[in-house]
Amino acid sequence: MRIVRFVGGLLIGLIALALAAALFVFWLDFATDMAAAAGLGPVGYVFLWLAFGANLLLWTAVGLLRLGDDSVRAVLRRGTAADERRAVRSRERVLVGAGGPSGDAGTAGDHAPEAGEGPRDATIAVVIPAHNEEPVIHGAIGSALGLFPRWDIYVVSDSSKDSTAEIAAKTGVNVLELLTNRGKAGAIEAVIEEFALTENYDGVLILDADTELDKGYVDGVRRQLRDPKVAAVAGFVVSEWKPRERTFVGRMISAYRDRLYFMLQYFMRFGQTWRGTNASFIVPGFASVYRSEALREIEVNPEGLVIEDFNMTFEVQHKRLGRISMRPDTKAYSQDPFTFSDYRKQVGRWTLGFWQTVRRHGIWPSTFWVFLGLYILEVVVVSVILLLTTVIAVFVLIGTIAGEAFVSVPLVGTSFTAVTAFLPLTALAMGLLIPDYMLTCVMAAIRRRPSYLVYGLLFFPIRVVDAFITLRMIPRAWTARSDGRWASPDRVSKK
């Protein structure tokens, strides 16, 4: 049965890759002809590749440099470790019968620590802030208990109205129950102060109640914290894939998020968290670790912010507390929204939190802000272009379907003729849909999930909603204030 599944998955991957390659060749040929017809020359080819995102291309190139750098360093470390092991074996040899002036022979225990022992592993406290998380809190605690002693796990129930605190208490972990709703940031701040976590541990892991840690998470974190310059270790988010527990809309959201997380982490944040760049603007709050000496300097819960993770990351960068590290060996599995209403609210909260953080910290001279400025510029420009182009595409599609009845309307017909002369429906479809769907085909091949090819047909409308929310939240960041209190989305038990 395993062989059948393996062969089936391999065939699915090959078919999806073949489809992606065919679409790319078709898109490139069409776009090249359009650029040549417009007389754009070499500039046209540059714009073609920008369809995949300037920041994505930039940080993918940086990520490849990091991959080469990491590979060279790994080879050098292995060579050094081998030399140290040979030196240890040499010191362990005992010369029998020679002795020193007092006749004492050497002993095998008189040597330095063995190669590979490294510095002491960091002690880590696990903080799980929760508000009405009865369906999922047991899964998060169980995941943490598989990697940490129960006395190192701290659940803070932020005025929950359900059995969140009772469920946590039955597992034997530390539980702090707040009587007033302070929000996630306030809950984190309260539990850190109550148990003096930054004084008693080397680092603090902030774990969402709907998140479960991979079995290699702790080892990955400790490896990264051995670099004293690392102030925070960003968790590597993976969308849980449990299609039987979701409706069609829920599966579509999970597939979309899976593609988004994969692209952002491997093609952007991997390059942004290289030791030579340190340009990451987000340490995700779902499963990330802060070094205690850095966390003591961070204002976790300032007034007026809807979420905490962007602000905490900006605090690290603005106060130059150290660098942010991220590698794929710190995976954690997160539960995505089950309904489109919850998805829209979550994206709105995240986006508002980003713009509020930009407003709060302002601009300061740094390479971090150079890269952040480039990102903000592209996000705003692409969102505007995407929305305008979508409106034009809908206009052209209606005119094409309605035909003469639509074109005969005064002014409308003239506008339709002018638009289609410059942007025919085929060109709009090629520019808006094909590059996006190519990425979906690649993701379907990587995950070996043919259903992504179906859900991917509906990813573009979600991108349009994301673009609208991105622009809508900009003015709200300067006019709206938040107390940080949270409203729990629909949850499904992970038992």
DRENMIMAR-70896 format. One line per 8 residues: their letters; for each residue x, y, z of N, C-alpha, C. Coordinates in steps of 0.2 Angstrom, whole numbers, m for minus. Example, Ala and Ser with C-alpha at 12.3 -4.5 7.8 and 13.67 -1.06 7.14 Angstrom:
BEGIN
AS) 66:m28:39:62:m22:39:66:m16:39  64:m11:35:68:m5:36:64:0:39 $
This chain:
BEGIN
MRIVRFVG) 4:m6:0:0:0:0:4:6:0  10:6:4:14:12:4:17:13:m3  19:8:m6:22:8:m13:17:11:m18  11:9:m17:5:12:m21:5:20:m20  5:22:m14:4:29:m12:10:33:m14  16:30:m14:22:33:m16:22:34:m23  20:29:m27:20:29:m35:15:34:m37  9:34:m33:4:39:m35:6:46:m34 $
GLLIGLIA) 9:47:m28:11:54:m26:16:56:m31  21:52:m33:26:54:m38:23:55:m45  18:52:m47:15:53:m53:11:60:m53  8:61:m47:4:68:m46:9:73:m47  15:72:m43:20:78:m44:22:79:m51  24:74:m54:26:74:m61:21:78:m66  15:76:m65:9:79:m69:9:86:m67  9:88:m61:8:95:m59:14:99:m61 $
LALAAALF) 20:96:m61:26:100:m64:26:101:m71  24:96:m75:23:96:m82:18:102:m84  12:102:m80:7:107:m81:10:114:m80  14:115:m74:17:121:m73:22:123:m78  26:118:m81:31:120:m86:27:122:m93  22:119:m94:18:120:m100:15:127:m100  12:129:m94:10:135:m93:15:141:m93  21:139:m91:26:144:m91:28:146:m98 $
VFWLDFAT) 29:140:m102:31:141:m109:26:145:m113  20:144:m112:14:147:m115:14:154:m113  15:156:m106:14:162:m104:20:167:m106  26:164:m106:32:167:m108:32:169:m115  30:164:m120:29:166:m127:24:171:m128  18:171:m125:13:176:m126:15:183:m123  18:183:m117:21:189:m114:26:192:m118  31:188:m121:36:191:m125:34:194:m131 $
DMAAAAGL) 29:191:m135:26:194:m141:23:200:m139  19:201:m133:16:207:m131:21:213:m130  26:211:m127:32:216:m125:35:218:m132  36:213:m137:39:215:m143:35:220:m147  28:218:m147:23:222:m151:23:229:m148  24:230:m142:23:236:m138:30:240:m139  35:237:m142:41:240:m143:45:242:m136  44:238:m131:47:239:m125:54:237:m124 $
GPVGYVFL) 56:232:m129:63:230:m129:65:227:m122  72:227:m120:74:224:m114:70:226:m108  67:232:m107:63:234:m102:57:229:m101  54:227:m107:48:223:m107:50:216:m103  56:214:m104:58:207:m101:58:208:m94  61:214:m91:61:215:m84:54:215:m81  50:218:m84:43:218:m82:39:212:m82  41:207:m86:39:201:m87:40:197:m80 $
WLAFGANL) 47:197:m78:49:194:m72:46:197:m66  44:203:m66:42:207:m60:34:204:m59  31:201:m64:25:198:m62:25:193:m56  31:190:m55:32:186:m49:33:189:m43  35:196:m43:36:200:m37:43:202:m37  45:208:m36:52:210:m36:55:208:m29  51:208:m24:54:206:m17:55:199:m17  51:195:m20:51:188:m21:58:186:m24 $
LLWTAVGL) 59:189:m30:65:188:m34:71:190:m30  71:196:m27:77:198:m24:79:193:m18  74:192:m14:76:187:m8:77:180:m10  74:178:m15:76:171:m18:83:171:m20  86:176:m23:93:176:m25:97:177:m18  95:181:m13:99:181:m7:99:174:m4  93:171:m4:92:165:m1:97:159:m4  98:160:m10:103:155:m14:110:156:m11 $
LRLGDDSV) 111:163:m10:118:165:m7:119:162:0  113:163:4:114:160:10:114:152:10  111:149:6:112:142:5:119:140:4  122:143:m1:129:142:m2:133:143:4  132:149:7:136:151:13:135:145:19  129:143:20:128:138:25:131:132:23  131:130:17:134:124:15:142:124:16  145:129:14:152:130:15:154:130:23 $
RAVLRRGT) 150:133:27:151:133:34:150:126:37  145:122:35:144:116:37:150:111:36  153:112:30:159:108:28:165:109:32  166:116:33:171:118:38:170:116:45  164:116:47:163:113:54:164:106:55  162:102:50:164:95:50:171:94:50  175:98:46:182:97:46:185:98:53  183:104:56:185:106:62:184:101:68 $
AADERRAV) 177:98:67:175:93:72:180:87:71  181:85:65:185:79:64:192:80:67  195:86:66:202:87:69:202:87:76  196:90:80:196:90:87:195:82:89  191:78:86:191:71:88:197:68:88  201:69:82:208:66:82:212:68:88  212:75:89:216:77:95:214:74:101  208:73:102:205:70:109:208:63:109 $
RSRERVLV) 207:59:104:210:52:104:217:52:105  221:57:103:228:57:104:230:58:111  226:63:115:227:64:122:225:58:126  220:54:123:218:48:127:223:42:127  228:43:123:233:37:123:237:38:130  238:32:133:242:32:139:249:28:138  254:31:139:261:28:139:262:24:145  262:18:145:263:13:150:270:13:152 $
GAGGPSGD) 272:14:159:279:13:162:283:18:161  281:24:158:286:30:157:285:34:163  279:37:164:277:41:169:281:48:169  280:52:174:283:59:174:288:58:180  291:64:182:296:64:188:293:60:194  287:60:195:284:57:201:282:50:200  283:48:193:281:41:191:274:40:189  270:46:189:263:45:188:262:45:180 $
AGTAGDHA) 257:40:178:255:40:171:249:44:170  248:46:163:243:50:162:236:46:162  231:49:163:224:46:163:220:48:158  215:44:156:211:45:150:206:51:152  205:53:158:200:58:159:203:65:159  210:66:158:213:72:158:213:75:151  207:77:149:206:81:142:200:85:142  200:89:137:195:94:136:189:91:134 $
PEAGEGPR) 183:95:135:177:92:132:177:89:125  173:84:124:174:81:117:171:86:112  173:85:106:171:89:100:163:87:100  159:93:98:152:92:97:148:93:103  151:93:109:147:95:115:145:102:115  148:106:113:146:113:112:144:117:118  141:123:118:139:126:124:133:123:127  131:125:133:126:122:137:119:124:133 $
DATIAVVI) 115:119:132:108:120:129:104:125:133  101:129:129:97:135:132:91:132:136  89:135:141:83:133:145:77:137:142  72:134:141:66:137:137:60:136:141  56:142:142:49:142:145:44:142:140  39:138:140:34:138:135:28:142:138  26:147:134:20:151:136:15:150:131  9:148:133:3:147:129:m3:152:131 $
PAHNEEPV) m3:157:128:m9:162:129:m15:159:126  m21:159:130:m27:156:127:m33:160:129  m38:160:125:m44:164:126:m50:160:123  m54:156:127:m59:152:125:m56:147:119  m51:143:121:m48:138:117:m49:131:119  m55:130:122:m57:123:124:m56:117:119  m58:118:112:m57:113:108:m50:111:106  m45:116:107:m38:115:104:m33:115:109 $
IHGAIGSA) m34:117:115:m29:118:120:m26:112:122  m29:107:122:m26:100:124:m21:98:119  m22:99:113:m17:97:108:m11:101:108  m11:108:110:m5:112:110:m1:110:116  m5:109:122:m1:107:128:2:100:127  m2:95:124:1:89:123:7:89:118  7:93:113:13:94:109:19:97:113  17:101:117:23:104:121:26:99:127 $
LGLFPRWD) 21:95:129:23:90:134:27:85:131  27:84:125:31:79:121:38:81:121  39:88:122:46:91:121:49:94:127  45:96:132:47:100:138:44:96:144  48:97:150:45:95:156:38:99:158  34:97:161:27:100:162:29:107:166  34:107:171:35:113:175:38:119:171  40:117:165:42:123:160:37:125:156 $
IYVVSDSS) 31:123:156:25:125:152:20:129:156  19:135:154:14:140:157:8:142:153  2:140:155:m4:142:151:m7:148:154  m8:153:151:m12:159:153:m18:160:150  m24:159:154:m31:159:151:m33:166:152  m34:169:147:m36:177:147:m43:177:147  m46:177:154:m53:178:155:m57:173:150  m55:167:150:m59:162:146:m66:161:149 $
KDSTAEIA) m71:160:145:m78:158:148:m79:151:147  m75:147:144:m76:140:144:m71:136:148  m69:130:147:m65:126:151:m58:126:150  m55:131:146:m48:131:144:m44:130:150  m45:134:156:m41:134:162:m41:127:165  m47:124:166:m48:118:169:m44:112:165  m45:112:158:m41:107:154:m34:108:155  m31:114:155:m24:115:156:m22:112:163 $
AKTGVNVL) m26:114:168:m24:112:175:m23:104:176  m28:101:172:m28:93:173:m22:90:170  m18:94:166:m12:91:163:m6:92:167  m7:96:173:m1:97:177:4:102:176  2:106:171:7:112:169:5:118:173  9:123:173:7:129:177:2:133:173  m3:135:177:m9:139:174:m10:146:178  m10:151:174:m12:158:177:m19:160:173 $
ELLTNRGK) m24:161:178:m30:163:175:m31:170:176  m32:174:171:m34:181:172:m41:183:172  m43:187:176:m51:188:177:m53:193:172  m49:198:169:m51:202:164:m47:201:158  m51:202:152:m48:201:146:m43:206:144  m36:204:144:m31:209:142:m29:208:135  m31:203:131:m28:202:125:m22:198:125  m20:195:119:m14:191:119:m8:194:122 $
AGAIEAVI) m6:200:120:0:203:122:0:205:130  m6:207:132:m7:208:139:m6:201:143  m9:196:140:m8:189:144:m1:187:144  3:188:138:10:186:138:14:190:143  12:197:143:16:201:148:14:199:155  8:197:157:6:195:164:10:189:166  10:184:162:13:177:164:20:178:164  24:182:160:31:183:161:33:186:167 $
EEFALTEN) 29:191:169:30:195:175:28:190:181  23:187:181:20:183:187:25:177:189  28:174:184:33:169:185:40:170:184  42:177:183:49:179:182:52:175:177  49:174:171:52:169:166:58:171:163  59:178:162:65:180:159:71:180:163  70:179:170:75:179:175:77:171:176  72:167:175:73:160:176:75:155:170 $
YDGVLILD) 74:158:164:75:154:158:80:158:153  83:155:149:87:158:144:83:161:138  77:157:137:72:160:132:65:158:133  61:161:130:54:160:131:50:159:124  47:153:124:43:151:118:36:153:118  34:157:114:27:159:113:23:155:109  18:151:111:15:146:107:7:147:107  5:147:101:m3:148:100:m6:142:103 $
ADTELDKG) m12:143:105:m16:137:108:m19:132:102  m18:135:96:m21:130:90:m15:128:86  m9:128:89:m2:126:86:1:120:89  4:115:85:7:110:88:14:110:85  19:108:89:26:108:88:28:102:84  33:102:79:36:97:76:41:94:81  42:87:81:47:84:86:54:86:86  56:90:80:63:92:79:63:100:81 $
YVDGVRRQ) 57:103:84:57:110:85:62:112:90  63:109:96:67:111:101:74:111:99  76:105:96:83:104:94:85:110:89  80:112:85:82:117:80:83:124:83  78:125:88:79:132:92:85:132:95  87:127:99:93:127:103:99:128:99  99:124:93:105:125:88:106:133:86  100:136:85:100:143:83:102:148:88 $
LRDPKVAA) 100:146:94:102:150:100:109:150:102  112:145:100:120:144:101:124:150:99  121:153:94:124:160:91:122:165:96  126:168:100:124:173:105:121:180:102  122:180:95:119:186:92:112:186:90  109:180:91:102:178:89:98:181:95  93:185:93:89:188:99:82:184:98  80:182:92:74:178:92:74:173:86 $
VAGFVVSE) 71:167:87:71:162:83:63:161:80  62:163:74:56:163:71:54:155:69  48:154:71:45:147:70:44:146:62  44:140:60:43:139:53:36:136:52  31:140:50:24:138:50:22:134:44  18:128:46:16:124:41:8:123:42  4:124:37:m3:123:38:m5:116:39  m9:115:44:m11:108:45:m16:106:39 $
WKPRERTF) m15:100:37:m19:98:31:m24:92:33  m30:93:35:m35:88:38:m41:90:34  m41:88:27:m47:89:23:m53:86:25  m53:81:29:m60:78:31:m63:82:36  m59:86:39:m62:90:45:m65:97:42  m64:98:36:m66:105:33:m71:104:27  m74:110:26:m79:111:21:m74:112:15  m77:113:9:m74:115:3:m70:122:4 $
VGRMISAY) m74:126:7:m71:133:8:m65:133:13  m66:129:18:m60:128:23:m54:124:20  m55:120:15:m49:116:12:m46:121:7  m50:125:4:m47:130:m1:m43:135:3  m45:138:9:m41:142:13:m35:139:16  m35:133:18:m29:129:20:m24:128:15  m27:127:9:m22:126:3:m19:132:1  m23:138:1:m20:144:m1:m15:146:4 $
RDRLYFML) m16:145:11:m11:147:16:m5:143:15  m6:137:14:0:132:13:5:135:8  2:137:2:6:140:m4:9:146:m1  5:150:2:8:157:4:13:156:9  13:152:14:18:151:19:24:148:16  23:143:11:29:140:8:33:145:4  30:149:0:33:155:m4:36:160:1  33:162:6:36:168:10:42:165:14 $
QYFMRFGQ) 41:159:16:47:157:20:53:154:17  52:151:11:58:148:8:60:153:3  56:157:0:58:162:m5:59:169:m3  57:171:3:58:178:6:62:178:13  59:175:18:61:175:25:68:171:25  69:166:21:75:162:22:81:167:20  80:171:15:85:176:13:85:182:18  80:184:21:79:190:25:83:188:32 $
TWRGTNAS) 83:182:34:86:180:40:93:178:40  96:179:34:103:177:33:107:182:38  113:179:40:117:183:45:119:190:42  120:190:35:122:196:32:117:201:30  110:199:31:105:204:30:101:206:36  98:201:40:94:202:46:89:208:44  85:206:39:79:211:37:72:208:38  72:203:42:65:201:43:61:205:47 $
FIVPGFAS) 55:207:45:50:211:49:45:208:53  45:201:53:40:197:57:43:191:60  42:190:67:44:184:70:37:182:72  34:177:68:27:175:69:25:173:76  20:175:79:18:174:86:15:167:87  15:163:82:12:156:83:16:151:87  23:152:86:27:147:89:35:150:88  36:155:91:43:158:91:46:159:98 $
VYRSEALR) 53:159:98:57:160:104:60:166:104  60:170:110:64:176:111:69:174:116  75:176:115:80:176:120:78:181:126  79:178:132:77:182:138:80:189:139  86:189:137:90:196:138:87:201:133  85:198:127:82:203:122:74:204:124  71:199:127:64:200:129:63:205:134  68:206:139:68:210:144:68:218:142 $
EIEVNPEG) 70:219:136:71:225:133:65:227:128  60:222:127:55:223:122:49:225:126  45:230:123:39:232:126:34:228:123  31:223:126:27:218:123:20:220:122  17:225:126:10:227:126:9:234:126  12:238:121:10:245:121:3:246:119  1:252:120:m6:254:119:m8:254:112  m14:253:110:m16:254:103:m15:249:98 $
LVIEDFNM) m12:244:99:m10:239:94:m15:233:95  m17:230:89:m22:225:89:m18:218:89  m12:217:87:m8:211:88:m1:213:90  3:208:93:9:209:96:15:207:92  15:203:87:21:200:84:25:205:80  21:209:76:25:214:72:28:219:76  25:221:82:28:226:86:34:223:90  34:217:92:40:213:95:45:213:91 $
TFEVQHKR) 44:211:84:49:211:79:53:217:78  49:223:77:51:229:76:55:232:82  53:230:88:57:231:94:64:228:94  64:222:92:71:219:91:75:223:86  72:225:80:76:228:75:78:235:77  73:239:80:74:246:81:79:247:87  79:243:92:83:243:98:90:239:96  90:236:91:96:233:89:98:227:94 $
LGRISMRP) 93:223:96:94:219:101:98:212:99  98:211:92:102:205:90:98:204:83  100:198:80:97:196:74:92:191:75  88:191:70:82:186:69:84:180:65  83:174:68:85:168:64:79:164:62  80:161:57:74:156:54:77:151:50  75:144:52:77:139:48:71:134:47  71:130:42:66:125:42:66:119:47 $
DTKAYSQD) 71:119:52:71:114:57:67:116:63  63:122:63:59:124:68:51:124:66  49:118:63:42:118:61:37:117:66  31:121:65:26:120:69:19:120:65  14:117:67:8:116:63:3:120:66  0:124:61:m5:129:64:m12:128:60  m17:129:64:m24:128:61:m26:135:58  m28:134:52:m31:140:48:m38:141:49 $
PFTFSDYR) m41:147:47:m48:148:48:m52:143:44  m58:141:47:m62:136:44:m67:140:39  m69:146:40:m74:150:36:m71:156:33  m74:158:28:m71:164:24:m72:170:29  m77:170:33:m78:176:37:m72:177:42  m70:171:45:m65:171:50:m58:172:47  m57:170:40:m51:172:37:m51:179:35  m56:182:33:m56:189:32:m55:193:38 $
KQVGRWTL) m57:191:44:m56:195:50:m49:194:52  m46:188:51:m39:187:53:m34:191:49  m35:191:43:m31:195:38:m32:202:40  m38:204:41:m39:211:43:m35:213:49  m35:209:54:m31:210:61:m24:210:60  m21:205:56:m14:205:54:m12:211:51  m16:213:45:m14:219:41:m14:225:45  m19:226:49:m20:232:53:m14:232:58 $
GFWQTVRR) m12:226:61:m7:226:66:0:228:63  1:226:56:7:228:53:7:236:52  2:239:49:2:246:48:2:250:55  m1:247:60:m1:251:66:7:251:69  10:245:68:17:245:70:21:249:66  20:250:60:24:255:56:23:262:58  17:263:60:15:270:63:18:271:69  18:266:74:21:267:80:29:268:80 $
HGIWPSTF) 32:264:76:39:265:76:42:270:72  38:271:66:41:276:62:47:274:58  50:278:54:56:277:50:62:279:54  67:274:54:74:276:57:79:273:52  85:277:52:90:275:47:93:268:48  92:264:43:94:257:44:93:253:37  97:248:36:96:244:31:90:240:31  87:239:37:81:236:39:75:240:35 $
WVFLGLYI) 76:246:36:70:251:34:71:251:26  77:251:23:78:251:16:74:245:13  75:239:16:72:233:13:64:233:15  62:236:21:55:236:22:52:241:18  55:247:16:52:252:12:51:249:5  55:245:2:54:242:m4:48:237:m4  48:233:2:42:229:2:36:233:3  35:238:7:29:242:7:27:245:1 $
LEVVVVSV) 32:247:m3:31:250:m9:28:245:m14  31:239:m14:28:234:m19:21:232:m17  20:231:m10:14:229:m8:8:234:m10  9:240:m9:4:245:m10:3:246:m18  9:246:m22:8:247:m29:4:241:m32  6:235:m30:3:229:m33:m4:228:m31  m6:230:m25:m13:230:m22:m17:234:m27  m14:240:m28:m18:245:m32:m19:243:m39 $
ILLLTTVI) m13:240:m42:m14:238:m49:m18:232:m49  m18:227:m44:m22:221:m44:m29:223:m44  m31:228:m40:m38:229:m39:m41:233:m46  m37:238:m48:m39:241:m54:m39:236:m60  m34:232:m61:m34:227:m67:m40:222:m66  m42:221:m60:m48:216:m59:m54:219:m61  m55:226:m59:m61:230:m61:m61:230:m69  m55:231:m72:m55:232:m79:m57:225:m82 $
AVFVLIGT) m54:220:m79:m55:213:m82:m63:211:m82  m66:213:m76:m73:212:m75:m77:216:m81  m75:222:m82:m78:226:m87:m78:223:m94  m72:221:m95:m71:218:m102:m74:212:m103  m75:208:m97:m78:201:m98:m86:202:m99  m88:207:m95:m96:208:m96:m97:211:m103  m93:215:m106:m94:218:m112:m93:212:m118  m88:207:m116:m87:202:m121:m93:197:m121 $
IAGEAFVS) m96:196:m115:m102:191:m115:m108:195:m117  m109:201:m115:m116:205:m117:m116:206:m124  m110:208:m127:m110:209:m135:m112:216:m136  m116:216:m142:m119:222:m145:m123:226:m140  m127:223:m136:m131:227:m131:m127:231:m126  m121:228:m124:m117:232:m120:m113:238:m123  m111:236:m129:m106:241:m133:m111:247:m136  m117:246:m137:m121:251:m139:m123:256:m134 $
VPLVGTSF) m122:255:m128:m123:260:m123:m118:266:m124  m121:272:m124:m116:278:m125:m111:278:m119  m105:280:m121:m99:281:m117:m96:274:m115  m101:269:m113:m98:263:m111:m95:259:m117  m98:259:m123:m96:256:m129:m89:259:m131  m89:266:m130:m82:269:m132:m77:267:m127  m78:266:m121:m73:264:m116:m71:257:m117  m76:253:m119:m75:246:m120:m70:245:m126 $
TAVTAFLP) m71:249:m131:m67:248:m137:m60:251:m135  m59:256:m132:m53:259:m130:m49:254:m126  m52:251:m121:m49:247:m116:m47:240:m119  m51:237:m123:m49:231:m127:m44:232:m132  m43:238:m135:m38:239:m140:m31:239:m136  m31:241:m130:m25:241:m126:m24:234:m122  m29:232:m119:m29:226:m115:m35:222:m116  m34:217:m121:m39:212:m123:m40:207:m117 $
LTALAMGL) m45:204:m117:m47:199:m112:m42:194:m111  m39:192:m117:m34:186:m116:m27:189:m113  m25:195:m114:m20:198:m111:m21:199:m103  m27:201:m101:m29:201:m94:m28:195:m91  m31:190:m94:m31:183:m91:m24:180:m90  m20:182:m95:m13:179:m95:m9:183:m90  m10:189:m89:m7:193:m84:m9:192:m77  m15:191:m76:m18:190:m69:m18:183:m66 $
LIPDYMLT) m20:178:m71:m21:171:m68:m16:166:m69  m12:167:m75:m7:161:m77:m1:161:m72  2:167:m71:8:167:m66:6:164:m59  0:166:m57:m3:164:m50:m4:156:m50  m7:154:m56:m9:146:m56:m2:142:m57  3:145:m60:9:141:m61:12:140:m54  12:144:m49:14:143:m43:10:138:m39  4:138:m40:m1:133:m37:1:126:m40 $
CVMAAIRR) 3:125:m46:5:119:m49:11:116:m46  16:121:m45:22:119:m42:21:117:m35  16:120:m31:15:118:m24:11:111:m24  7:110:m29:4:104:m29:9:98:m30  14:99:m34:19:94:m35:23:93:m29  25:99:m25:29:98:m19:25:94:m14  19:96:m13:15:92:m8:12:86:m10  12:85:m17:9:79:m20:1:79:m18 $
RPSYLVYG) m2:84:m19:m9:85:m18:m13:87:m24  m16:83:m28:m19:85:m34:m25:90:m33  m28:89:m27:m34:94:m25:m32:101:m26  m25:103:m25:m23:110:m25:m24:113:m32  m24:108:m37:m25:111:m44:m32:113:m45  m37:110:m41:m44:113:m41:m45:119:m37  m42:119:m31:m43:124:m26:m39:131:m29  m34:129:m32:m30:135:m35:m33:139:m40 $
LLFFPIRV) m39:136:m43:m43:140:m48:m46:146:m44  m47:145:m38:m50:150:m34:m46:155:m30  m39:154:m30:m35:158:m26:m35:165:m28  m36:166:m35:m35:173:m37:m40:178:m33  m47:176:m33:m51:180:m29:m49:181:m22  m46:176:m18:m43:177:m12:m38:183:m12  m34:183:m17:m28:188:m17:m32:195:m18  m37:195:m22:m40:202:m23:m43:204:m16 $
VDAFITLR) m46:200:m12:m48:201:m5:m43:204:m1  m37:200:m1:m31:202:3:m29:209:1  m29:211:m6:m26:217:m8:m31:223:m6  m37:221:m6:m42:226:m4:m41:228:4  m40:222:8:m39:223:15:m33:227:16  m28:225:13:m21:229:13:m22:236:13  m25:239:8:m26:246:7:m31:249:12  m36:245:13:m42:248:18:m39:249:25 $
MIPRAWTA) m34:245:27:m31:245:34:m26:251:34  m24:254:29:m19:259:30:m21:265:33  m27:268:31:m30:274:35:m32:272:42  m35:266:43:m37:264:49:m31:263:54  m25:262:52:m20:261:57:m18:268:60  m20:274:57:m19:280:60:m25:283:63  m31:280:62:m37:283:65:m40:278:70  m39:272:70:m42:267:74:m37:265:80 $
RSDGRWAS) m40:264:86:m36:261:91:m39:255:94  m34:250:96:m37:244:99:m34:243:106  m38:239:110:m36:237:116:m33:230:116  m32:227:110:m29:221:109:m33:215:111  m39:216:114:m43:210:116:m45:206:110  m45:199:111:m46:195:105:m53:192:106  m56:190:100:m62:186:99:m60:179:95  m61:174:98:m59:167:96:m63:165:90 $
PDRVSKK) m60:163:84:m63:160:78:m66:153:80  m69:151:75:m72:144:75:m66:139:76  m66:134:81:m60:130:81:m63:123:81  m59:118:79:m60:111:78:m55:107:82  m58:103:86:m53:99:91:m48:95:87  m42:95:89:m36:91:86:m35:84:89  m40:82:93:m39:76:97:m40:70:91 $
